[in-house]
Amino acid sequence: MDVVSCAHKNAQQVAISYHICPDLEFLTNERDAEIWTPLFALCNVVASDRLFRLKADAEELCSAKQSDKQEDATDLSLLRDICEIWLDGKQNMFSFELVQILRNLPEAPWSERAF
């Protein structure tokens, strides 16, 4: 039996399970909850013995996504700071000069990083 026909066959149980999903506190934002909660509800009905595996996979994927967002934020901050330096008229410089300027920016994390 495929997943779709199984879901139709068990629609009422899945709907009830949707509201009593297991411990999903790791879903820290609404979008993740929108994606994962229906999967947990379906799994709870048709393969409850696999809930532990689904939870482990969901936690890993959500955590990896969060890490990617943090890395993207750092990358964007670096680009923003470089653009500000260039907009100040310092467009022609050696990379070591750019790194020195970045490291001296107040409240920027670049002085703590190895380039």
Jmol script that loads the backbone (N, CA, C; Angstrom):
load data "model"
ATOM      1  N   MET A   1       0.850  -1.176   0.000  1.00  0.00           N
ATOM      2  CA  MET A   1       0.000   0.000   0.000  1.00  0.00           C
ATOM      3  C   MET A   1       0.900   1.245   0.000  1.00  0.00           C
ATOM      4  N   ASP A   2       0.627   2.185  -0.906  1.00  0.00           N
ATOM      5  CA  ASP A   2       1.452   3.391  -0.953  1.00  0.00           C
ATOM      6  C   ASP A   2       1.001   4.390   0.112  1.00  0.00           C
ATOM      7  N   VAL A   3       1.810   5.415   0.322  1.00  0.00           N
ATOM      8  CA  VAL A   3       1.580   6.381   1.389  1.00  0.00           C
ATOM      9  C   VAL A   3       0.263   7.122   1.207  1.00  0.00           C
ATOM     10  N   VAL A   4      -0.055   7.513  -0.023  1.00  0.00           N
ATOM     11  CA  VAL A   4      -1.273   8.294  -0.266  1.00  0.00           C
ATOM     12  C   VAL A   4      -2.516   7.473   0.055  1.00  0.00           C
ATOM     13  N   SER A   5      -2.577   6.258  -0.438  1.00  0.00           N
ATOM     14  CA  SER A   5      -3.766   5.433  -0.156  1.00  0.00           C
ATOM     15  C   SER A   5      -3.843   5.093   1.329  1.00  0.00           C
ATOM     16  N   CYS A   6      -2.715   4.909   1.952  1.00  0.00           N
ATOM     17  CA  CYS A   6      -2.688   4.644   3.389  1.00  0.00           C
ATOM     18  C   CYS A   6      -3.198   5.860   4.159  1.00  0.00           C
ATOM     19  N   ALA A   7      -2.813   7.043   3.725  1.00  0.00           N
ATOM     20  CA  ALA A   7      -3.277   8.269   4.379  1.00  0.00           C
ATOM     21  C   ALA A   7      -4.781   8.427   4.214  1.00  0.00           C
ATOM     22  N   HIS A   8      -5.298   8.142   3.023  1.00  0.00           N
ATOM     23  CA  HIS A   8      -6.748   8.241   2.809  1.00  0.00           C
ATOM     24  C   HIS A   8      -7.492   7.233   3.681  1.00  0.00           C
ATOM     25  N   LYS A   9      -6.979   6.021   3.763  1.00  0.00           N
ATOM     26  CA  LYS A   9      -7.610   4.970   4.555  1.00  0.00           C
ATOM     27  C   LYS A   9      -7.657   5.339   6.039  1.00  0.00           C
ATOM     28  N   ASN A  10      -6.626   6.036   6.496  1.00  0.00           N
ATOM     29  CA  ASN A  10      -6.496   6.373   7.911  1.00  0.00           C
ATOM     30  C   ASN A  10      -6.681   7.860   8.185  1.00  0.00           C
ATOM     31  N   ALA A  11      -7.433   8.539   7.338  1.00  0.00           N
ATOM     32  CA  ALA A  11      -7.558  10.000   7.413  1.00  0.00           C
ATOM     33  C   ALA A  11      -8.030  10.485   8.781  1.00  0.00           C
ATOM     34  N   GLN A  12      -9.018   9.834   9.352  1.00  0.00           N
ATOM     35  CA  GLN A  12      -9.544  10.286  10.639  1.00  0.00           C
ATOM     36  C   GLN A  12      -8.488  10.131  11.740  1.00  0.00           C
ATOM     37  N   GLN A  13      -7.792   9.013  11.752  1.00  0.00           N
ATOM     38  CA  GLN A  13      -6.751   8.802  12.754  1.00  0.00           C
ATOM     39  C   GLN A  13      -5.600   9.786  12.571  1.00  0.00           C
ATOM     40  N   VAL A  14      -5.263  10.081  11.314  1.00  0.00           N
ATOM     41  CA  VAL A  14      -4.191  11.041  11.046  1.00  0.00           C
ATOM     42  C   VAL A  14      -4.602  12.425  11.531  1.00  0.00           C
ATOM     43  N   ALA A  15      -5.861  12.801  11.303  1.00  0.00           N
ATOM     44  CA  ALA A  15      -6.352  14.114  11.754  1.00  0.00           C
ATOM     45  C   ALA A  15      -6.277  14.230  13.267  1.00  0.00           C
ATOM     46  N   ILE A  16      -6.639  13.169  13.964  1.00  0.00           N
ATOM     47  CA  ILE A  16      -6.548  13.187  15.432  1.00  0.00           C
ATOM     48  C   ILE A  16      -5.091  13.246  15.863  1.00  0.00           C
ATOM     49  N   SER A  17      -4.264  12.452  15.221  1.00  0.00           N
ATOM     50  CA  SER A  17      -2.837  12.399  15.553  1.00  0.00           C
ATOM     51  C   SER A  17      -2.150  13.739  15.301  1.00  0.00           C
ATOM     52  N   TYR A  18      -2.647  14.474  14.322  1.00  0.00           N
ATOM     53  CA  TYR A  18      -2.078  15.782  13.985  1.00  0.00           C
ATOM     54  C   TYR A  18      -2.086  16.702  15.208  1.00  0.00           C
ATOM     55  N   HIS A  19      -3.122  16.591  16.028  1.00  0.00           N
ATOM     56  CA  HIS A  19      -3.272  17.475  17.187  1.00  0.00           C
ATOM     57  C   HIS A  19      -2.600  16.946  18.445  1.00  0.00           C
ATOM     58  N   ILE A  20      -2.172  15.700  18.411  1.00  0.00           N
ATOM     59  CA  ILE A  20      -1.493  15.125  19.572  1.00  0.00           C
ATOM     60  C   ILE A  20      -0.132  14.560  19.173  1.00  0.00           C
ATOM     61  N   CYS A  21       0.549  15.275  18.309  1.00  0.00           N
ATOM     62  CA  CYS A  21       1.858  14.819  17.840  1.00  0.00           C
ATOM     63  C   CYS A  21       2.813  14.659  19.018  1.00  0.00           C
ATOM     64  N   PRO A  22       3.765  13.778  18.853  1.00  0.00           N
ATOM     65  CA  PRO A  22       4.753  13.591  19.923  1.00  0.00           C
ATOM     66  C   PRO A  22       5.605  14.845  20.124  1.00  0.00           C
ATOM     67  N   ASP A  23       6.488  14.784  21.047  1.00  0.00           N
ATOM     68  CA  ASP A  23       7.365  15.868  21.467  1.00  0.00           C
ATOM     69  C   ASP A  23       8.116  16.494  20.283  1.00  0.00           C
ATOM     70  N   LEU A  24       7.676  17.684  19.858  1.00  0.00           N
ATOM     71  CA  LEU A  24       8.274  18.353  18.692  1.00  0.00           C
ATOM     72  C   LEU A  24       8.847  19.718  19.066  1.00  0.00           C
ATOM     73  N   GLU A  25       9.376  19.847  20.272  1.00  0.00           N
ATOM     74  CA  GLU A  25       9.890  21.146  20.736  1.00  0.00           C
ATOM     75  C   GLU A  25      11.067  21.648  19.914  1.00  0.00           C
ATOM     76  N   PHE A  26      11.725  20.761  19.198  1.00  0.00           N
ATOM     77  CA  PHE A  26      12.876  21.174  18.392  1.00  0.00           C
ATOM     78  C   PHE A  26      12.453  21.967  17.158  1.00  0.00           C
ATOM     79  N   LEU A  27      11.163  21.951  16.815  1.00  0.00           N
ATOM     80  CA  LEU A  27      10.670  22.742  15.686  1.00  0.00           C
ATOM     81  C   LEU A  27      10.462  24.166  16.172  1.00  0.00           C
ATOM     82  N   THR A  28      11.511  24.970  16.027  1.00  0.00           N
ATOM     83  CA  THR A  28      11.521  26.297  16.650  1.00  0.00           C
ATOM     84  C   THR A  28      10.895  27.392  15.797  1.00  0.00           C
ATOM     85  N   ASN A  29      10.577  27.105  14.550  1.00  0.00           N
ATOM     86  CA  ASN A  29       9.912  28.144  13.766  1.00  0.00           C
ATOM     87  C   ASN A  29       8.683  27.566  13.071  1.00  0.00           C
ATOM     88  N   GLU A  30       7.798  28.442  12.670  1.00  0.00           N
ATOM     89  CA  GLU A  30       6.513  28.023  12.105  1.00  0.00           C
ATOM     90  C   GLU A  30       6.672  27.228  10.810  1.00  0.00           C
ATOM     91  N   ARG A  31       7.609  27.622   9.979  1.00  0.00           N
ATOM     92  CA  ARG A  31       7.780  26.929   8.696  1.00  0.00           C
ATOM     93  C   ARG A  31       8.188  25.475   8.907  1.00  0.00           C
ATOM     94  N   ASP A  32       9.117  25.232   9.818  1.00  0.00           N
ATOM     95  CA  ASP A  32       9.509  23.852  10.115  1.00  0.00           C
ATOM     96  C   ASP A  32       8.325  23.060  10.660  1.00  0.00           C
ATOM     97  N   ALA A  33       7.542  23.687  11.519  1.00  0.00           N
ATOM     98  CA  ALA A  33       6.373  23.008  12.075  1.00  0.00           C
ATOM     99  C   ALA A  33       5.358  22.676  10.970  1.00  0.00           C
ATOM    100  N   GLU A  34       5.162  23.593  10.020  1.00  0.00           N
ATOM    101  CA  GLU A  34       4.247  23.348   8.900  1.00  0.00           C
ATOM    102  C   GLU A  34       4.702  22.159   8.062  1.00  0.00           C
ATOM    103  N   ILE A  35       5.999  22.013   7.920  1.00  0.00           N
ATOM    104  CA  ILE A  35       6.547  20.935   7.095  1.00  0.00           C
ATOM    105  C   ILE A  35       6.505  19.595   7.832  1.00  0.00           C
ATOM    106  N   TRP A  36       6.943  19.587   9.070  1.00  0.00           N
ATOM    107  CA  TRP A  36       7.161  18.320   9.771  1.00  0.00           C
ATOM    108  C   TRP A  36       5.940  17.774  10.499  1.00  0.00           C
ATOM    109  N   THR A  37       5.065  18.615  11.023  1.00  0.00           N
ATOM    110  CA  THR A  37       3.941  18.124  11.821  1.00  0.00           C
ATOM    111  C   THR A  37       3.056  17.147  11.051  1.00  0.00           C
ATOM    112  N   PRO A  38       2.676  17.419   9.801  1.00  0.00           N
ATOM    113  CA  PRO A  38       1.870  16.420   9.072  1.00  0.00           C
ATOM    114  C   PRO A  38       2.613  15.094   8.875  1.00  0.00           C
ATOM    115  N   LEU A  39       3.911  15.166   8.671  1.00  0.00           N
ATOM    116  CA  LEU A  39       4.673  13.929   8.517  1.00  0.00           C
ATOM    117  C   LEU A  39       4.678  13.122   9.808  1.00  0.00           C
ATOM    118  N   PHE A  40       4.816  13.812  10.941  1.00  0.00           N
ATOM    119  CA  PHE A  40       4.765  13.120  12.226  1.00  0.00           C
ATOM    120  C   PHE A  40       3.379  12.530  12.476  1.00  0.00           C
ATOM    121  N   ALA A  41       2.329  13.264  12.121  1.00  0.00           N
ATOM    122  CA  ALA A  41       0.970  12.758  12.312  1.00  0.00           C
ATOM    123  C   ALA A  41       0.747  11.490  11.502  1.00  0.00           C
ATOM    124  N   LEU A  42       1.160  11.490  10.256  1.00  0.00           N
ATOM    125  CA  LEU A  42       1.012  10.319   9.399  1.00  0.00           C
ATOM    126  C   LEU A  42       1.852   9.153   9.911  1.00  0.00           C
ATOM    127  N   CYS A  43       3.079   9.435  10.261  1.00  0.00           N
ATOM    128  CA  CYS A  43       3.967   8.389  10.772  1.00  0.00           C
ATOM    129  C   CYS A  43       3.431   7.806  12.074  1.00  0.00           C
ATOM    130  N   ASN A  44       2.856   8.630  12.917  1.00  0.00           N
ATOM    131  CA  ASN A  44       2.307   8.183  14.185  1.00  0.00           C
ATOM    132  C   ASN A  44       1.203   7.140  13.976  1.00  0.00           C
ATOM    133  N   VAL A  45       0.460   7.268  12.878  1.00  0.00           N
ATOM    134  CA  VAL A  45      -0.638   6.346  12.603  1.00  0.00           C
ATOM    135  C   VAL A  45      -0.166   5.103  11.847  1.00  0.00           C
ATOM    136  N   VAL A  46       0.625   5.302  10.803  1.00  0.00           N
ATOM    137  CA  VAL A  46       0.947   4.166   9.927  1.00  0.00           C
ATOM    138  C   VAL A  46       2.249   3.451  10.268  1.00  0.00           C
ATOM    139  N   ALA A  47       3.132   4.096  11.008  1.00  0.00           N
ATOM    140  CA  ALA A  47       4.410   3.455  11.341  1.00  0.00           C
ATOM    141  C   ALA A  47       4.950   4.041  12.644  1.00  0.00           C
ATOM    142  N   SER A  48       4.186   3.928  13.707  1.00  0.00           N
ATOM    143  CA  SER A  48       4.575   4.555  14.969  1.00  0.00           C
ATOM    144  C   SER A  48       5.915   4.042  15.484  1.00  0.00           C
ATOM    145  N   ASP A  49       6.297   2.851  15.072  1.00  0.00           N
ATOM    146  CA  ASP A  49       7.597   2.321  15.477  1.00  0.00           C
ATOM    147  C   ASP A  49       8.756   3.058  14.817  1.00  0.00           C
ATOM    148  N   ARG A  50       8.458   3.864  13.820  1.00  0.00           N
ATOM    149  CA  ARG A  50       9.490   4.630  13.111  1.00  0.00           C
ATOM    150  C   ARG A  50       9.553   6.090  13.550  1.00  0.00           C
ATOM    151  N   LEU A  51       8.729   6.497  14.521  1.00  0.00           N
ATOM    152  CA  LEU A  51       8.721   7.891  14.979  1.00  0.00           C
ATOM    153  C   LEU A  51      10.090   8.338  15.478  1.00  0.00           C
ATOM    154  N   PHE A  52      10.791   7.457  16.181  1.00  0.00           N
ATOM    155  CA  PHE A  52      12.112   7.831  16.704  1.00  0.00           C
ATOM    156  C   PHE A  52      13.065   8.179  15.560  1.00  0.00           C
ATOM    157  N   ARG A  53      12.987   7.452  14.463  1.00  0.00           N
ATOM    158  CA  ARG A  53      13.875   7.701  13.325  1.00  0.00           C
ATOM    159  C   ARG A  53      13.488   9.004  12.628  1.00  0.00           C
ATOM    160  N   LEU A  54      12.190   9.231  12.464  1.00  0.00           N
ATOM    161  CA  LEU A  54      11.716  10.472  11.840  1.00  0.00           C
ATOM    162  C   LEU A  54      12.143  11.672  12.677  1.00  0.00           C
ATOM    163  N   LYS A  55      12.005  11.548  13.999  1.00  0.00           N
ATOM    164  CA  LYS A  55      12.387  12.662  14.873  1.00  0.00           C
ATOM    165  C   LYS A  55      13.886  12.936  14.762  1.00  0.00           C
ATOM    166  N   ALA A  56      14.703  11.884  14.764  1.00  0.00           N
ATOM    167  CA  ALA A  56      16.150  12.069  14.656  1.00  0.00           C
ATOM    168  C   ALA A  56      16.513  12.743  13.334  1.00  0.00           C
ATOM    169  N   ASP A  57      15.884  12.316  12.251  1.00  0.00           N
ATOM    170  CA  ASP A  57      16.157  12.918  10.943  1.00  0.00           C
ATOM    171  C   ASP A  57      15.694  14.373  10.886  1.00  0.00           C
ATOM    172  N   ALA A  58      14.510  14.631  11.433  1.00  0.00           N
ATOM    173  CA  ALA A  58      13.981  16.001  11.430  1.00  0.00           C
ATOM    174  C   ALA A  58      14.876  16.931  12.249  1.00  0.00           C
ATOM    175  N   GLU A  59      15.303  16.459  13.413  1.00  0.00           N
ATOM    176  CA  GLU A  59      16.188  17.280  14.249  1.00  0.00           C
ATOM    177  C   GLU A  59      17.489  17.581  13.520  1.00  0.00           C
ATOM    178  N   GLU A  60      18.052  16.582  12.865  1.00  0.00           N
ATOM    179  CA  GLU A  60      19.314  16.778  12.147  1.00  0.00           C
ATOM    180  C   GLU A  60      19.148  17.763  10.998  1.00  0.00           C
ATOM    181  N   LEU A  61      18.084  17.606  10.222  1.00  0.00           N
ATOM    182  CA  LEU A  61      17.863  18.508   9.085  1.00  0.00           C
ATOM    183  C   LEU A  61      17.565  19.935   9.543  1.00  0.00           C
ATOM    184  N   CYS A  62      16.760  20.093  10.577  1.00  0.00           N
ATOM    185  CA  CYS A  62      16.452  21.441  11.088  1.00  0.00           C
ATOM    186  C   CYS A  62      17.705  22.098  11.654  1.00  0.00           C
ATOM    187  N   SER A  63      18.515  21.323  12.346  1.00  0.00           N
ATOM    188  CA  SER A  63      19.761  21.847  12.909  1.00  0.00           C
ATOM    189  C   SER A  63      20.724  22.265  11.804  1.00  0.00           C
ATOM    190  N   ALA A  64      20.837  21.438  10.778  1.00  0.00           N
ATOM    191  CA  ALA A  64      21.721  21.768   9.653  1.00  0.00           C
ATOM    192  C   ALA A  64      21.239  23.023   8.945  1.00  0.00           C
ATOM    193  N   LYS A  65      19.933  23.143   8.801  1.00  0.00           N
ATOM    194  CA  LYS A  65      19.377  24.333   8.143  1.00  0.00           C
ATOM    195  C   LYS A  65      19.681  25.583   8.955  1.00  0.00           C
ATOM    196  N   GLN A  66      19.565  25.474  10.272  1.00  0.00           N
ATOM    197  CA  GLN A  66      19.870  26.609  11.146  1.00  0.00           C
ATOM    198  C   GLN A  66      21.337  27.004  11.029  1.00  0.00           C
ATOM    199  N   SER A  67      22.225  26.016  10.986  1.00  0.00           N
ATOM    200  CA  SER A  67      23.661  26.292  10.837  1.00  0.00           C
ATOM    201  C   SER A  67      23.936  26.999   9.525  1.00  0.00           C
ATOM    202  N   ASP A  68      23.263  26.543   8.448  1.00  0.00           N
ATOM    203  CA  ASP A  68      23.436  27.188   7.144  1.00  0.00           C
ATOM    204  C   ASP A  68      22.997  28.637   7.188  1.00  0.00           C
ATOM    205  N   LYS A  69      21.898  28.914   7.876  1.00  0.00           N
ATOM    206  CA  LYS A  69      21.415  30.297   7.983  1.00  0.00           C
ATOM    207  C   LYS A  69      22.428  31.164   8.707  1.00  0.00           C
ATOM    208  N   GLN A  70      23.023  30.634   9.769  1.00  0.00           N
ATOM    209  CA  GLN A  70      24.009  31.400  10.525  1.00  0.00           C
ATOM    210  C   GLN A  70      25.240  31.668   9.667  1.00  0.00           C
ATOM    211  N   GLU A  71      25.679  30.671   8.902  1.00  0.00           N
ATOM    212  CA  GLU A  71      26.826  30.867   8.025  1.00  0.00           C
ATOM    213  C   GLU A  71      26.501  31.882   6.939  1.00  0.00           C
ATOM    214  N   ASP A  72      25.287  31.812   6.383  1.00  0.00           N
ATOM    215  CA  ASP A  72      24.872  32.774   5.369  1.00  0.00           C
ATOM    216  C   ASP A  72      24.862  34.185   5.940  1.00  0.00           C
ATOM    217  N   ALA A  73      24.415  34.331   7.184  1.00  0.00           N
ATOM    218  CA  ALA A  73      24.374  35.648   7.817  1.00  0.00           C
ATOM    219  C   ALA A  73      25.786  36.207   7.963  1.00  0.00           C
ATOM    220  N   THR A  74      26.740  35.361   8.328  1.00  0.00           N
ATOM    221  CA  THR A  74      28.128  35.804   8.460  1.00  0.00           C
ATOM    222  C   THR A  74      28.683  36.215   7.101  1.00  0.00           C
ATOM    223  N   ASP A  75      28.419  35.409   6.080  1.00  0.00           N
ATOM    224  CA  ASP A  75      28.884  35.739   4.737  1.00  0.00           C
ATOM    225  C   ASP A  75      28.315  37.072   4.266  1.00  0.00           C
ATOM    226  N   LEU A  76      27.032  37.283   4.516  1.00  0.00           N
ATOM    227  CA  LEU A  76      26.399  38.538   4.104  1.00  0.00           C
ATOM    228  C   LEU A  76      26.949  39.726   4.878  1.00  0.00           C
ATOM    229  N   SER A  77      27.260  39.520   6.149  1.00  0.00           N
ATOM    230  CA  SER A  77      27.848  40.603   6.946  1.00  0.00           C
ATOM    231  C   SER A  77      29.213  40.999   6.409  1.00  0.00           C
ATOM    232  N   LEU A  78      29.989  39.997   6.026  1.00  0.00           N
ATOM    233  CA  LEU A  78      31.307  40.277   5.455  1.00  0.00           C
ATOM    234  C   LEU A  78      31.173  41.059   4.147  1.00  0.00           C
ATOM    235  N   LEU A  79      30.274  40.640   3.290  1.00  0.00           N
ATOM    236  CA  LEU A  79      30.058  41.362   2.033  1.00  0.00           C
ATOM    237  C   LEU A  79      29.581  42.787   2.283  1.00  0.00           C
ATOM    238  N   ARG A  80      28.694  42.961   3.256  1.00  0.00           N
ATOM    239  CA  ARG A  80      28.205  44.306   3.586  1.00  0.00           C
ATOM    240  C   ARG A  80      29.353  45.202   4.040  1.00  0.00           C
ATOM    241  N   ASP A  81      30.224  44.674   4.909  1.00  0.00           N
ATOM    242  CA  ASP A  81      31.348  45.469   5.402  1.00  0.00           C
ATOM    243  C   ASP A  81      32.320  45.818   4.286  1.00  0.00           C
ATOM    244  N   ILE A  82      32.579  44.874   3.388  1.00  0.00           N
ATOM    245  CA  ILE A  82      33.471  45.154   2.249  1.00  0.00           C
ATOM    246  C   ILE A  82      32.861  46.233   1.358  1.00  0.00           C
ATOM    247  N   CYS A  83      31.562  46.140   1.115  1.00  0.00           N
ATOM    248  CA  CYS A  83      30.899  47.166   0.292  1.00  0.00           C
ATOM    249  C   CYS A  83      31.004  48.541   0.934  1.00  0.00           C
ATOM    250  N   GLU A  84      30.847  48.601   2.249  1.00  0.00           N
ATOM    251  CA  GLU A  84      30.961  49.893   2.936  1.00  0.00           C
ATOM    252  C   GLU A  84      32.369  50.461   2.804  1.00  0.00           C
ATOM    253  N   ILE A  85      33.367  49.607   2.895  1.00  0.00           N
ATOM    254  CA  ILE A  85      34.758  50.047   2.731  1.00  0.00           C
ATOM    255  C   ILE A  85      34.959  50.581   1.322  1.00  0.00           C
ATOM    256  N   TRP A  86      34.449  49.868   0.339  1.00  0.00           N
ATOM    257  CA  TRP A  86      34.605  50.304  -1.046  1.00  0.00           C
ATOM    258  C   TRP A  86      33.829  51.585  -1.329  1.00  0.00           C
ATOM    259  N   LEU A  87      32.665  51.730  -0.698  1.00  0.00           N
ATOM    260  CA  LEU A  87      31.883  52.947  -0.903  1.00  0.00           C
ATOM    261  C   LEU A  87      32.563  54.166  -0.290  1.00  0.00           C
ATOM    262  N   ASP A  88      33.454  53.928   0.660  1.00  0.00           N
ATOM    263  CA  ASP A  88      34.223  55.026   1.253  1.00  0.00           C
ATOM    264  C   ASP A  88      35.382  55.446   0.350  1.00  0.00           C
ATOM    265  N   GLY A  89      35.413  54.922  -0.878  1.00  0.00           N
ATOM    266  CA  GLY A  89      36.436  55.323  -1.836  1.00  0.00           C
ATOM    267  C   GLY A  89      37.704  54.487  -1.806  1.00  0.00           C
ATOM    268  N   LYS A  90      37.674  53.379  -1.135  1.00  0.00           N
ATOM    269  CA  LYS A  90      38.864  52.536  -1.034  1.00  0.00           C
ATOM    270  C   LYS A  90      38.678  51.280  -1.888  1.00  0.00           C
ATOM    271  N   GLN A  91      38.516  51.475  -3.180  1.00  0.00           N
ATOM    272  CA  GLN A  91      38.228  50.343  -4.055  1.00  0.00           C
ATOM    273  C   GLN A  91      39.483  49.653  -4.572  1.00  0.00           C
ATOM    274  N   ASN A  92      40.581  50.354  -4.619  1.00  0.00           N
ATOM    275  CA  ASN A  92      41.819  49.773  -5.128  1.00  0.00           C
ATOM    276  C   ASN A  92      42.780  49.554  -3.964  1.00  0.00           C
ATOM    277  N   MET A  93      42.898  48.298  -3.549  1.00  0.00           N
ATOM    278  CA  MET A  93      43.798  47.985  -2.441  1.00  0.00           C
ATOM    279  C   MET A  93      44.187  46.516  -2.531  1.00  0.00           C
ATOM    280  N   PHE A  94      45.245  46.192  -1.836  1.00  0.00           N
ATOM    281  CA  PHE A  94      45.652  44.807  -1.736  1.00  0.00           C
ATOM    282  C   PHE A  94      44.754  44.096  -0.733  1.00  0.00           C
ATOM    283  N   SER A  95      44.645  42.788  -0.874  1.00  0.00           N
ATOM    284  CA  SER A  95      43.762  42.030   0.026  1.00  0.00           C
ATOM    285  C   SER A  95      44.197  42.150   1.487  1.00  0.00           C
ATOM    286  N   PHE A  96      45.520  42.197   1.739  1.00  0.00           N
ATOM    287  CA  PHE A  96      45.959  42.315   3.131  1.00  0.00           C
ATOM    288  C   PHE A  96      45.522  43.651   3.722  1.00  0.00           C
ATOM    289  N   GLU A  97      45.438  44.716   2.880  1.00  0.00           N
ATOM    290  CA  GLU A  97      44.948  46.004   3.369  1.00  0.00           C
ATOM    291  C   GLU A  97      43.459  45.917   3.723  1.00  0.00           C
ATOM    292  N   LEU A  98      42.704  45.240   2.868  1.00  0.00           N
ATOM    293  CA  LEU A  98      41.277  45.055   3.129  1.00  0.00           C
ATOM    294  C   LEU A  98      41.067  44.293   4.437  1.00  0.00           C
ATOM    295  N   VAL A  99      41.858  43.249   4.647  1.00  0.00           N
ATOM    296  CA  VAL A  99      41.752  42.459   5.876  1.00  0.00           C
ATOM    297  C   VAL A  99      42.065  43.328   7.093  1.00  0.00           C
ATOM    298  N   GLN A 100      43.084  44.156   7.000  1.00  0.00           N
ATOM    299  CA  GLN A 100      43.432  45.044   8.122  1.00  0.00           C
ATOM    300  C   GLN A 100      42.294  46.009   8.440  1.00  0.00           C
ATOM    301  N   ILE A 101      41.692  46.577   7.413  1.00  0.00           N
ATOM    302  CA  ILE A 101      40.572  47.498   7.630  1.00  0.00           C
ATOM    303  C   ILE A 101      39.398  46.746   8.262  1.00  0.00           C
ATOM    304  N   LEU A 102      39.108  45.539   7.751  1.00  0.00           N
ATOM    305  CA  LEU A 102      38.019  44.738   8.309  1.00  0.00           C
ATOM    306  C   LEU A 102      38.259  44.421   9.784  1.00  0.00           C
ATOM    307  N   ARG A 103      39.492  44.080  10.110  1.00  0.00           N
ATOM    308  CA  ARG A 103      39.817  43.739  11.500  1.00  0.00           C
ATOM    309  C   ARG A 103      39.688  44.939  12.436  1.00  0.00           C
ATOM    310  N   ASN A 104      39.802  46.127  11.909  1.00  0.00           N
ATOM    311  CA  ASN A 104      39.734  47.333  12.740  1.00  0.00           C
ATOM    312  C   ASN A 104      38.332  47.943  12.815  1.00  0.00           C
ATOM    313  N   LEU A 105      37.367  47.335  12.138  1.00  0.00           N
ATOM    314  CA  LEU A 105      36.007  47.860  12.203  1.00  0.00           C
ATOM    315  C   LEU A 105      35.458  47.663  13.611  1.00  0.00           C
ATOM    316  N   PRO A 106      34.888  48.722  14.186  1.00  0.00           N
ATOM    317  CA  PRO A 106      34.334  48.578  15.541  1.00  0.00           C
ATOM    318  C   PRO A 106      33.129  47.637  15.545  1.00  0.00           C
ATOM    319  N   GLU A 107      33.049  46.797  16.556  1.00  0.00           N
ATOM    320  CA  GLU A 107      31.937  45.874  16.778  1.00  0.00           C
ATOM    321  C   GLU A 107      31.763  44.836  15.669  1.00  0.00           C
ATOM    322  N   ALA A 108      32.755  44.639  14.843  1.00  0.00           N
ATOM    323  CA  ALA A 108      32.696  43.601  13.803  1.00  0.00           C
ATOM    324  C   ALA A 108      33.472  42.380  14.297  1.00  0.00           C
ATOM    325  N   PRO A 109      33.051  41.196  13.904  1.00  0.00           N
ATOM    326  CA  PRO A 109      33.705  39.981  14.402  1.00  0.00           C
ATOM    327  C   PRO A 109      34.995  39.624  13.678  1.00  0.00           C
ATOM    328  N   TRP A 110      35.420  40.450  12.735  1.00  0.00           N
ATOM    329  CA  TRP A 110      36.544  40.056  11.871  1.00  0.00           C
ATOM    330  C   TRP A 110      37.888  40.057  12.583  1.00  0.00           C
ATOM    331  N   SER A 111      38.029  40.796  13.662  1.00  0.00           N
ATOM    332  CA  SER A 111      39.312  40.789  14.370  1.00  0.00           C
ATOM    333  C   SER A 111      39.544  39.448  15.068  1.00  0.00           C
ATOM    334  N   GLU A 112      38.471  38.697  15.301  1.00  0.00           N
ATOM    335  CA  GLU A 112      38.576  37.407  15.973  1.00  0.00           C
ATOM    336  C   GLU A 112      38.798  36.257  15.003  1.00  0.00           C
ATOM    337  N   ARG A 113      38.727  36.509  13.722  1.00  0.00           N
ATOM    338  CA  ARG A 113      38.802  35.450  12.713  1.00  0.00           C
ATOM    339  C   ARG A 113      40.157  35.402  12.049  1.00  0.00           C
ATOM    340  N   ALA A 114      40.523  34.196  11.651  1.00  0.00           N
ATOM    341  CA  ALA A 114      41.753  34.025  10.881  1.00  0.00           C
ATOM    342  C   ALA A 114      41.401  34.088   9.405  1.00  0.00           C
ATOM    343  N   PHE A 115      42.066  34.957   8.681  1.00  0.00           N
ATOM    344  CA  PHE A 115      41.819  35.084   7.243  1.00  0.00           C
ATOM    345  C   PHE A 115      42.905  34.366   6.490  1.00  0.00           C
TER     346      PHE A 115
END
end "model"
wireframe off; spacefill off
backbone 0.3
color backbone group
